């Protein structure tokens, strides 16, 4: 098969591992920078040009679309879908998961546990917003933030009010969430491929840090999910329509609470923590569907 990995950097761990895994299984593997593609949209023959040449006879695409280029990246994935290529993550599911507010609404509608969340249209009544999530401490997140960037823990009411007023003044859209103290600065990532949890890890934030992101110095270790956690991860990926997903959950006194579902989850942390060949699992998933 001819498989394209849509990635802006061929040297990234996840991109390299997918290329290695595909070549090991005798597939023709290419890395294409989606931001440098030109799309030709017409009824009978939609085309994609890359570096002046058409991309043709592509069996499958693995999107590794960064959050900052979601708009154009999903347009490229959509174009491949129009060209009848299989996409490991569908364009609509990618758009759905990238919109944090929309994805939380979909997850809540499906009956999945979430931290209590508030969103307003730059409300001046920040006291009510704080009250609606149970008061301080609370977590404030930029809707466009990734890898822990744009996430603030407001430890008391005054701090929460100041941060919210500052974000509102900058016209930055944020969501406000209750702080789950019993999680202890840790979360779980369940890696789902084709309706199966293929690996799970517990990420612990470094001392004094409530964010557990590995990019922020957190550590990861393998974990065995409870049935409730596994079911929540599978349901979250399913309702968002994601063939590949990293489902981030907090362990709470009322069961697993989903924070986010990532449509381009990194492979480095999960492969290191679990010792599993997740890249090979993704290639096999594509083989089953093409």
WOTA-V681813 format. One record per run of one state. SS is the DSSP state (2 for helix, 1 for strand, 0 for the rest). FROM is the first residue (numbers start at 1). TO is the last residue. If there is no record, write none. Layout:
{{SS | FROM | TO} {SS | FROM | TO}}
This chain:
{{0 | 1 | 1} {1 | 2 | 6} {0 | 7 | 12} {2 | 13 | 24} {0 | 25 | 27} {1 | 28 | 32} {0 | 33 | 33} {2 | 34 | 36} {1 | 37 | 40} {0 | 41 | 46} {1 | 47 | 50} {0 | 51 | 52} {1 | 53 | 54} {0 | 55 | 59} {1 | 60 | 63} {0 | 64 | 66} {2 | 67 | 82} {0 | 83 | 85} {1 | 86 | 87} {0 | 88 | 90} {2 | 91 | 98} {0 | 99 | 99} {2 | 100 | 109} {0 | 110 | 113} {1 | 114 | 114} {0 | 115 | 116} {1 | 117 | 119} {0 | 120 | 125} {2 | 126 | 132} {0 | 133 | 137} {1 | 138 | 142} {0 | 143 | 150} {1 | 151 | 154} {0 | 155 | 156} {2 | 157 | 169} {0 | 170 | 173} {1 | 174 | 178} {0 | 179 | 180} {2 | 181 | 183} {0 | 184 | 185} {1 | 186 | 193} {0 | 194 | 195} {1 | 196 | 204} {0 | 205 | 213} {2 | 214 | 216} {0 | 217 | 218} {1 | 219 | 222} {0 | 223 | 226} {2 | 227 | 239} {0 | 240 | 243} {1 | 244 | 252} {0 | 253 | 254} {1 | 255 | 262} {0 | 263 | 267} {2 | 268 | 274} {0 | 275 | 277} {2 | 278 | 289} {0 | 290 | 290}}
